[in-house]
Amino acid sequence: MPLINVVIALIVVGVLLWLVNTYIPMDGKIKQILNAVVVIAVVIWLLQVFGLIGTLSSIRIGN
């Protein structure tokens, strides 16, 4: 994935998260949880994009 696509995706995610935090009324705890989930998902996605971790399909949960 070209670097410009990664930067554009990060900008889009950031703007969407800002819009949700600004314009959708939610309890502060819910916003914190939402922000944490989005940040964790973006970090995992970035690690996959740059090849530092494999695909999530290779991770098995349970048996």
PDB file with one MODEL, atoms N, CA, C and O in Angstrom:
MODEL        1
ATOM      1  N   MET A   1       0.857  -1.178   0.000  1.00  0.00           N
ATOM      2  CA  MET A   1       0.000   0.000   0.000  1.00  0.00           C
ATOM      3  C   MET A   1       0.899   1.236   0.000  1.00  0.00           C
ATOM      4  O   MET A   1       1.770   1.372   0.860  1.00  0.00           O
ATOM      5  N   PRO A   2       0.694   2.118  -0.944  1.00  0.00           N
ATOM      6  CA  PRO A   2       1.517   3.335  -0.987  1.00  0.00           C
ATOM      7  C   PRO A   2       1.324   4.197   0.267  1.00  0.00           C
ATOM      8  O   PRO A   2       0.262   4.197   0.889  1.00  0.00           O
ATOM      9  N   LEU A   3       2.363   4.912   0.604  1.00  0.00           N
ATOM     10  CA  LEU A   3       2.367   5.719   1.821  1.00  0.00           C
ATOM     11  C   LEU A   3       1.283   6.787   1.794  1.00  0.00           C
ATOM     12  O   LEU A   3       0.709   7.103   2.837  1.00  0.00           O
ATOM     13  N   ILE A   4       0.993   7.345   0.635  1.00  0.00           N
ATOM     14  CA  ILE A   4      -0.033   8.388   0.557  1.00  0.00           C
ATOM     15  C   ILE A   4      -1.400   7.829   0.926  1.00  0.00           C
ATOM     16  O   ILE A   4      -2.209   8.527   1.539  1.00  0.00           O
ATOM     17  N   ASN A   5      -1.670   6.564   0.556  1.00  0.00           N
ATOM     18  CA  ASN A   5      -2.941   5.938   0.923  1.00  0.00           C
ATOM     19  C   ASN A   5      -3.041   5.746   2.432  1.00  0.00           C
ATOM     20  O   ASN A   5      -4.114   5.912   3.011  1.00  0.00           O
ATOM     21  N   VAL A   6      -1.934   5.401   3.065  1.00  0.00           N
ATOM     22  CA  VAL A   6      -1.921   5.234   4.519  1.00  0.00           C
ATOM     23  C   VAL A   6      -2.201   6.576   5.195  1.00  0.00           C
ATOM     24  O   VAL A   6      -2.984   6.646   6.142  1.00  0.00           O
ATOM     25  N   VAL A   7      -1.568   7.627   4.713  1.00  0.00           N
ATOM     26  CA  VAL A   7      -1.766   8.954   5.293  1.00  0.00           C
ATOM     27  C   VAL A   7      -3.218   9.414   5.099  1.00  0.00           C
ATOM     28  O   VAL A   7      -3.821   9.969   6.017  1.00  0.00           O
ATOM     29  N   ILE A   8      -3.766   9.186   3.920  1.00  0.00           N
ATOM     30  CA  ILE A   8      -5.158   9.582   3.667  1.00  0.00           C
ATOM     31  C   ILE A   8      -6.107   8.796   4.570  1.00  0.00           C
ATOM     32  O   ILE A   8      -7.057   9.361   5.112  1.00  0.00           O
ATOM     33  N   ALA A   9      -5.858   7.506   4.735  1.00  0.00           N
ATOM     34  CA  ALA A   9      -6.712   6.692   5.602  1.00  0.00           C
ATOM     35  C   ALA A   9      -6.640   7.178   7.048  1.00  0.00           C
ATOM     36  O   ALA A   9      -7.658   7.222   7.738  1.00  0.00           O
ATOM     37  N   LEU A  10      -5.447   7.543   7.507  1.00  0.00           N
ATOM     38  CA  LEU A  10      -5.300   8.058   8.877  1.00  0.00           C
ATOM     39  C   LEU A  10      -6.037   9.387   9.048  1.00  0.00           C
ATOM     40  O   LEU A  10      -6.656   9.624  10.086  1.00  0.00           O
ATOM     41  N   ILE A  11      -5.974  10.239   8.047  1.00  0.00           N
ATOM     42  CA  ILE A  11      -6.684  11.518   8.111  1.00  0.00           C
ATOM     43  C   ILE A  11      -8.190  11.287   8.154  1.00  0.00           C
ATOM     44  O   ILE A  11      -8.892  11.931   8.934  1.00  0.00           O
ATOM     45  N   VAL A  12      -8.691  10.381   7.328  1.00  0.00           N
ATOM     46  CA  VAL A  12     -10.124  10.092   7.295  1.00  0.00           C
ATOM     47  C   VAL A  12     -10.585   9.530   8.642  1.00  0.00           C
ATOM     48  O   VAL A  12     -11.612   9.955   9.170  1.00  0.00           O
ATOM     49  N   VAL A  13      -9.844   8.592   9.189  1.00  0.00           N
ATOM     50  CA  VAL A  13     -10.205   8.015  10.491  1.00  0.00           C
ATOM     51  C   VAL A  13     -10.173   9.093  11.570  1.00  0.00           C
ATOM     52  O   VAL A  13     -11.063   9.147  12.420  1.00  0.00           O
ATOM     53  N   GLY A  14      -9.168   9.939  11.543  1.00  0.00           N
ATOM     54  CA  GLY A  14      -9.072  11.009  12.529  1.00  0.00           C
ATOM     55  C   GLY A  14     -10.221  11.986  12.445  1.00  0.00           C
ATOM     56  O   GLY A  14     -10.773  12.385  13.470  1.00  0.00           O
ATOM     57  N   VAL A  15     -10.589  12.380  11.232  1.00  0.00           N
ATOM     58  CA  VAL A  15     -11.700  13.318  11.055  1.00  0.00           C
ATOM     59  C   VAL A  15     -13.015  12.671  11.486  1.00  0.00           C
ATOM     60  O   VAL A  15     -13.830  13.317  12.145  1.00  0.00           O
ATOM     61  N   LEU A  16     -13.232  11.417  11.129  1.00  0.00           N
ATOM     62  CA  LEU A  16     -14.456  10.733  11.535  1.00  0.00           C
ATOM     63  C   LEU A  16     -14.546  10.609  13.056  1.00  0.00           C
ATOM     64  O   LEU A  16     -15.613  10.809  13.638  1.00  0.00           O
ATOM     65  N   LEU A  17     -13.433  10.280  13.692  1.00  0.00           N
ATOM     66  CA  LEU A  17     -13.432  10.175  15.150  1.00  0.00           C
ATOM     67  C   LEU A  17     -13.690  11.537  15.787  1.00  0.00           C
ATOM     68  O   LEU A  17     -14.411  11.630  16.780  1.00  0.00           O
ATOM     69  N   TRP A  18     -13.114  12.580  15.230  1.00  0.00           N
ATOM     70  CA  TRP A  18     -13.357  13.933  15.742  1.00  0.00           C
ATOM     71  C   TRP A  18     -14.832  14.320  15.584  1.00  0.00           C
ATOM     72  O   TRP A  18     -15.429  14.893  16.495  1.00  0.00           O
ATOM     73  N   LEU A  19     -15.415  14.001  14.421  1.00  0.00           N
ATOM     74  CA  LEU A  19     -16.826  14.313  14.191  1.00  0.00           C
ATOM     75  C   LEU A  19     -17.722  13.584  15.187  1.00  0.00           C
ATOM     76  O   LEU A  19     -18.657  14.171  15.732  1.00  0.00           O
ATOM     77  N   VAL A  20     -17.437  12.313  15.423  1.00  0.00           N
ATOM     78  CA  VAL A  20     -18.231  11.551  16.384  1.00  0.00           C
ATOM     79  C   VAL A  20     -18.082  12.143  17.776  1.00  0.00           C
ATOM     80  O   VAL A  20     -19.074  12.317  18.482  1.00  0.00           O
ATOM     81  N   ASN A  21     -16.860  12.454  18.177  1.00  0.00           N
ATOM     82  CA  ASN A  21     -16.629  13.005  19.513  1.00  0.00           C
ATOM     83  C   ASN A  21     -17.247  14.390  19.681  1.00  0.00           C
ATOM     84  O   ASN A  21     -17.667  14.748  20.781  1.00  0.00           O
ATOM     85  N   THR A  22     -17.307  15.161  18.617  1.00  0.00           N
ATOM     86  CA  THR A  22     -17.803  16.533  18.704  1.00  0.00           C
ATOM     87  C   THR A  22     -19.319  16.621  18.602  1.00  0.00           C
ATOM     88  O   THR A  22     -19.948  17.346  19.372  1.00  0.00           O
ATOM     89  N   TYR A  23     -19.909  15.900  17.670  1.00  0.00           N
ATOM     90  CA  TYR A  23     -21.305  16.137  17.331  1.00  0.00           C
ATOM     91  C   TYR A  23     -22.286  15.077  17.827  1.00  0.00           C
ATOM     92  O   TYR A  23     -23.495  15.304  17.762  1.00  0.00           O
ATOM     93  N   ILE A  24     -21.825  13.951  18.310  1.00  0.00           N
ATOM     94  CA  ILE A  24     -22.735  12.935  18.826  1.00  0.00           C
ATOM     95  C   ILE A  24     -22.649  12.949  20.348  1.00  0.00           C
ATOM     96  O   ILE A  24     -21.592  12.672  20.915  1.00  0.00           O
ATOM     97  N   PRO A  25     -23.758  13.270  21.009  1.00  0.00           N
ATOM     98  CA  PRO A  25     -23.723  13.327  22.473  1.00  0.00           C
ATOM     99  C   PRO A  25     -23.620  11.928  23.083  1.00  0.00           C
ATOM    100  O   PRO A  25     -24.471  11.069  22.856  1.00  0.00           O
ATOM    101  N   MET A  26     -22.569  11.725  23.853  1.00  0.00           N
ATOM    102  CA  MET A  26     -22.330  10.446  24.519  1.00  0.00           C
ATOM    103  C   MET A  26     -21.732  10.721  25.878  1.00  0.00           C
ATOM    104  O   MET A  26     -21.166  11.786  26.127  1.00  0.00           O
ATOM    105  N   ASP A  27     -21.869   9.746  26.749  1.00  0.00           N
ATOM    106  CA  ASP A  27     -21.223   9.823  28.041  1.00  0.00           C
ATOM    107  C   ASP A  27     -19.701   9.806  27.841  1.00  0.00           C
ATOM    108  O   ASP A  27     -19.206   9.215  26.882  1.00  0.00           O
ATOM    109  N   GLY A  28     -18.971  10.451  28.740  1.00  0.00           N
ATOM    110  CA  GLY A  28     -17.518  10.533  28.630  1.00  0.00           C
ATOM    111  C   GLY A  28     -16.830   9.181  28.629  1.00  0.00           C
ATOM    112  O   GLY A  28     -15.840   8.987  27.925  1.00  0.00           O
ATOM    113  N   LYS A  29     -17.352   8.239  29.420  1.00  0.00           N
ATOM    114  CA  LYS A  29     -16.748   6.893  29.473  1.00  0.00           C
ATOM    115  C   LYS A  29     -16.895   6.180  28.141  1.00  0.00           C
ATOM    116  O   LYS A  29     -15.974   5.500  27.689  1.00  0.00           O
ATOM    117  N   ILE A  30     -18.059   6.335  27.508  1.00  0.00           N
ATOM    118  CA  ILE A  30     -18.274   5.688  26.219  1.00  0.00           C
ATOM    119  C   ILE A  30     -17.333   6.276  25.167  1.00  0.00           C
ATOM    120  O   ILE A  30     -16.792   5.547  24.335  1.00  0.00           O
ATOM    121  N   LYS A  31     -17.144   7.582  25.209  1.00  0.00           N
ATOM    122  CA  LYS A  31     -16.210   8.216  24.267  1.00  0.00           C
ATOM    123  C   LYS A  31     -14.789   7.709  24.479  1.00  0.00           C
ATOM    124  O   LYS A  31     -14.062   7.473  23.514  1.00  0.00           O
ATOM    125  N   GLN A  32     -14.391   7.542  25.735  1.00  0.00           N
ATOM    126  CA  GLN A  32     -13.049   7.027  26.017  1.00  0.00           C
ATOM    127  C   GLN A  32     -12.880   5.618  25.470  1.00  0.00           C
ATOM    128  O   GLN A  32     -11.850   5.291  24.878  1.00  0.00           O
ATOM    129  N   ILE A  33     -13.905   4.778  25.672  1.00  0.00           N
ATOM    130  CA  ILE A  33     -13.833   3.408  25.167  1.00  0.00           C
ATOM    131  C   ILE A  33     -13.789   3.402  23.648  1.00  0.00           C
ATOM    132  O   ILE A  33     -13.001   2.667  23.053  1.00  0.00           O
ATOM    133  N   LEU A  34     -14.632   4.218  23.011  1.00  0.00           N
ATOM    134  CA  LEU A  34     -14.639   4.309  21.556  1.00  0.00           C
ATOM    135  C   LEU A  34     -13.284   4.766  21.030  1.00  0.00           C
ATOM    136  O   LEU A  34     -12.758   4.190  20.078  1.00  0.00           O
ATOM    137  N   ASN A  35     -12.721   5.798  21.647  1.00  0.00           N
ATOM    138  CA  ASN A  35     -11.412   6.292  21.213  1.00  0.00           C
ATOM    139  C   ASN A  35     -10.343   5.226  21.377  1.00  0.00           C
ATOM    140  O   ASN A  35      -9.494   5.068  20.500  1.00  0.00           O
ATOM    141  N   ALA A  36     -10.368   4.489  22.488  1.00  0.00           N
ATOM    142  CA  ALA A  36      -9.371   3.443  22.722  1.00  0.00           C
ATOM    143  C   ALA A  36      -9.494   2.333  21.686  1.00  0.00           C
ATOM    144  O   ALA A  36      -8.487   1.855  21.165  1.00  0.00           O
ATOM    145  N   VAL A  37     -10.723   1.923  21.385  1.00  0.00           N
ATOM    146  CA  VAL A  37     -10.926   0.861  20.391  1.00  0.00           C
ATOM    147  C   VAL A  37     -10.432   1.307  19.018  1.00  0.00           C
ATOM    148  O   VAL A  37      -9.781   0.538  18.312  1.00  0.00           O
ATOM    149  N   VAL A  38     -10.737   2.533  18.643  1.00  0.00           N
ATOM    150  CA  VAL A  38     -10.298   3.036  17.334  1.00  0.00           C
ATOM    151  C   VAL A  38      -8.770   3.122  17.273  1.00  0.00           C
ATOM    152  O   VAL A  38      -8.166   2.730  16.276  1.00  0.00           O
ATOM    153  N   VAL A  39      -8.153   3.630  18.326  1.00  0.00           N
ATOM    154  CA  VAL A  39      -6.684   3.743  18.335  1.00  0.00           C
ATOM    155  C   VAL A  39      -6.038   2.368  18.264  1.00  0.00           C
ATOM    156  O   VAL A  39      -5.078   2.182  17.517  1.00  0.00           O
ATOM    157  N   ILE A  40      -6.537   1.410  19.015  1.00  0.00           N
ATOM    158  CA  ILE A  40      -5.973   0.059  18.981  1.00  0.00           C
ATOM    159  C   ILE A  40      -6.145  -0.561  17.600  1.00  0.00           C
ATOM    160  O   ILE A  40      -5.221  -1.189  17.081  1.00  0.00           O
ATOM    161  N   ALA A  41      -7.325  -0.388  17.000  1.00  0.00           N
ATOM    162  CA  ALA A  41      -7.561  -0.933  15.658  1.00  0.00           C
ATOM    163  C   ALA A  41      -6.630  -0.292  14.628  1.00  0.00           C
ATOM    164  O   ALA A  41      -6.108  -0.986  13.755  1.00  0.00           O
ATOM    165  N   VAL A  42      -6.418   1.015  14.717  1.00  0.00           N
ATOM    166  CA  VAL A  42      -5.534   1.704  13.772  1.00  0.00           C
ATOM    167  C   VAL A  42      -4.080   1.256  13.963  1.00  0.00           C
ATOM    168  O   VAL A  42      -3.359   1.071  12.983  1.00  0.00           O
ATOM    169  N   VAL A  43      -3.654   1.085  15.199  1.00  0.00           N
ATOM    170  CA  VAL A  43      -2.280   0.626  15.448  1.00  0.00           C
ATOM    171  C   VAL A  43      -2.086  -0.774  14.876  1.00  0.00           C
ATOM    172  O   VAL A  43      -1.068  -1.042  14.238  1.00  0.00           O
ATOM    173  N   ILE A  44      -3.051  -1.675  15.098  1.00  0.00           N
ATOM    174  CA  ILE A  44      -2.931  -3.029  14.543  1.00  0.00           C
ATOM    175  C   ILE A  44      -2.925  -2.986  13.022  1.00  0.00           C
ATOM    176  O   ILE A  44      -2.158  -3.707  12.384  1.00  0.00           O
ATOM    177  N   TRP A  45      -3.776  -2.145  12.437  1.00  0.00           N
ATOM    178  CA  TRP A  45      -3.801  -2.013  10.985  1.00  0.00           C
ATOM    179  C   TRP A  45      -2.472  -1.491  10.447  1.00  0.00           C
ATOM    180  O   TRP A  45      -1.967  -1.988   9.441  1.00  0.00           O
ATOM    181  N   LEU A  46      -1.906  -0.483  11.121  1.00  0.00           N
ATOM    182  CA  LEU A  46      -0.610   0.055  10.684  1.00  0.00           C
ATOM    183  C   LEU A  46       0.494  -0.991  10.780  1.00  0.00           C
ATOM    184  O   LEU A  46       1.347  -1.083   9.897  1.00  0.00           O
ATOM    185  N   LEU A  47       0.478  -1.777  11.851  1.00  0.00           N
ATOM    186  CA  LEU A  47       1.477  -2.835  11.983  1.00  0.00           C
ATOM    187  C   LEU A  47       1.350  -3.855  10.861  1.00  0.00           C
ATOM    188  O   LEU A  47       2.357  -4.369  10.373  1.00  0.00           O
ATOM    189  N   GLN A  48       0.119  -4.152  10.447  1.00  0.00           N
ATOM    190  CA  GLN A  48      -0.077  -5.060   9.320  1.00  0.00           C
ATOM    191  C   GLN A  48       0.374  -4.435   8.010  1.00  0.00           C
ATOM    192  O   GLN A  48       1.007  -5.098   7.189  1.00  0.00           O
ATOM    193  N   VAL A  49       0.055  -3.172   7.814  1.00  0.00           N
ATOM    194  CA  VAL A  49       0.421  -2.492   6.563  1.00  0.00           C
ATOM    195  C   VAL A  49       1.932  -2.477   6.385  1.00  0.00           C
ATOM    196  O   VAL A  49       2.432  -2.706   5.283  1.00  0.00           O
ATOM    197  N   PHE A  50       2.661  -2.207   7.464  1.00  0.00           N
ATOM    198  CA  PHE A  50       4.114  -2.134   7.368  1.00  0.00           C
ATOM    199  C   PHE A  50       4.791  -3.481   7.551  1.00  0.00           C
ATOM    200  O   PHE A  50       6.020  -3.551   7.586  1.00  0.00           O
ATOM    201  N   GLY A  51       4.013  -4.554   7.669  1.00  0.00           N
ATOM    202  CA  GLY A  51       4.566  -5.897   7.691  1.00  0.00           C
ATOM    203  C   GLY A  51       5.196  -6.309   9.004  1.00  0.00           C
ATOM    204  O   GLY A  51       5.974  -7.262   9.037  1.00  0.00           O
ATOM    205  N   LEU A  52       4.882  -5.620  10.083  1.00  0.00           N
ATOM    206  CA  LEU A  52       5.476  -5.977  11.369  1.00  0.00           C
ATOM    207  C   LEU A  52       4.737  -7.117  12.053  1.00  0.00           C
ATOM    208  O   LEU A  52       5.306  -7.806  12.900  1.00  0.00           O
ATOM    209  N   ILE A  53       3.480  -7.320  11.695  1.00  0.00           N
ATOM    210  CA  ILE A  53       2.745  -8.497  12.149  1.00  0.00           C
ATOM    211  C   ILE A  53       2.048  -9.099  10.943  1.00  0.00           C
ATOM    212  O   ILE A  53       1.802  -8.416   9.950  1.00  0.00           O
ATOM    213  N   GLY A  54       1.729 -10.388  11.037  1.00  0.00           N
ATOM    214  CA  GLY A  54       1.043 -11.063   9.941  1.00  0.00           C
ATOM    215  C   GLY A  54      -0.422 -10.716   9.917  1.00  0.00           C
ATOM    216  O   GLY A  54      -0.883  -9.845  10.656  1.00  0.00           O
ATOM    217  N   THR A  55      -1.147 -11.399   9.069  1.00  0.00           N
ATOM    218  CA  THR A  55      -2.581 -11.146   8.981  1.00  0.00           C
ATOM    219  C   THR A  55      -3.284 -11.701  10.210  1.00  0.00           C
ATOM    220  O   THR A  55      -2.807 -12.645  10.841  1.00  0.00           O
ATOM    221  N   LEU A  56      -4.408 -11.112  10.537  1.00  0.00           N
ATOM    222  CA  LEU A  56      -5.164 -11.560  11.705  1.00  0.00           C
ATOM    223  C   LEU A  56      -5.845 -12.900  11.449  1.00  0.00           C
ATOM    224  O   LEU A  56      -6.275 -13.554  12.399  1.00  0.00           O
ATOM    225  N   SER A  57      -5.952 -13.320  10.208  1.00  0.00           N
ATOM    226  CA  SER A  57      -6.588 -14.615   9.923  1.00  0.00           C
ATOM    227  C   SER A  57      -5.737 -15.778  10.430  1.00  0.00           C
ATOM    228  O   SER A  57      -6.250 -16.882  10.611  1.00  0.00           O
ATOM    229  N   SER A  58      -4.463 -15.548  10.657  1.00  0.00           N
ATOM    230  CA  SER A  58      -3.596 -16.613  11.175  1.00  0.00           C
ATOM    231  C   SER A  58      -3.678 -16.751  12.690  1.00  0.00           C
ATOM    232  O   SER A  58      -3.128 -17.700  13.250  1.00  0.00           O
ATOM    233  N   ILE A  59      -4.352 -15.825  13.362  1.00  0.00           N
ATOM    234  CA  ILE A  59      -4.489 -15.887  14.814  1.00  0.00           C
ATOM    235  C   ILE A  59      -5.710 -16.720  15.151  1.00  0.00           C
ATOM    236  O   ILE A  59      -6.800 -16.463  14.638  1.00  0.00           O
ATOM    237  N   ARG A  60      -5.535 -17.733  16.021  1.00  0.00           N
ATOM    238  CA  ARG A  60      -6.638 -18.606  16.397  1.00  0.00           C
ATOM    239  C   ARG A  60      -7.010 -18.361  17.841  1.00  0.00           C
ATOM    240  O   ARG A  60      -6.150 -18.236  18.712  1.00  0.00           O
ATOM    241  N   ILE A  61      -8.292 -18.295  18.075  1.00  0.00           N
ATOM    242  CA  ILE A  61      -8.813 -18.131  19.438  1.00  0.00           C
ATOM    243  C   ILE A  61      -9.629 -19.380  19.764  1.00  0.00           C
ATOM    244  O   ILE A  61     -10.502 -19.781  18.994  1.00  0.00           O
ATOM    245  N   GLY A  62      -9.338 -19.983  20.898  1.00  0.00           N
ATOM    246  CA  GLY A  62     -10.064 -21.189  21.293  1.00  0.00           C
ATOM    247  C   GLY A  62      -9.336 -22.440  20.854  1.00  0.00           C
ATOM    248  O   GLY A  62      -8.108 -22.510  20.882  1.00  0.00           O
ATOM    249  N   ASN A  63     -10.126 -23.437  20.444  1.00  0.00           N
ATOM    250  CA  ASN A  63      -9.536 -24.743  20.075  1.00  0.00           C
ATOM    251  C   ASN A  63      -8.756 -24.648  18.824  1.00  0.00           C
ATOM    252  O   ASN A  63      -8.195 -25.644  18.369  1.00  0.00           O
TER     253      ASN A  63
ENDMDL
END
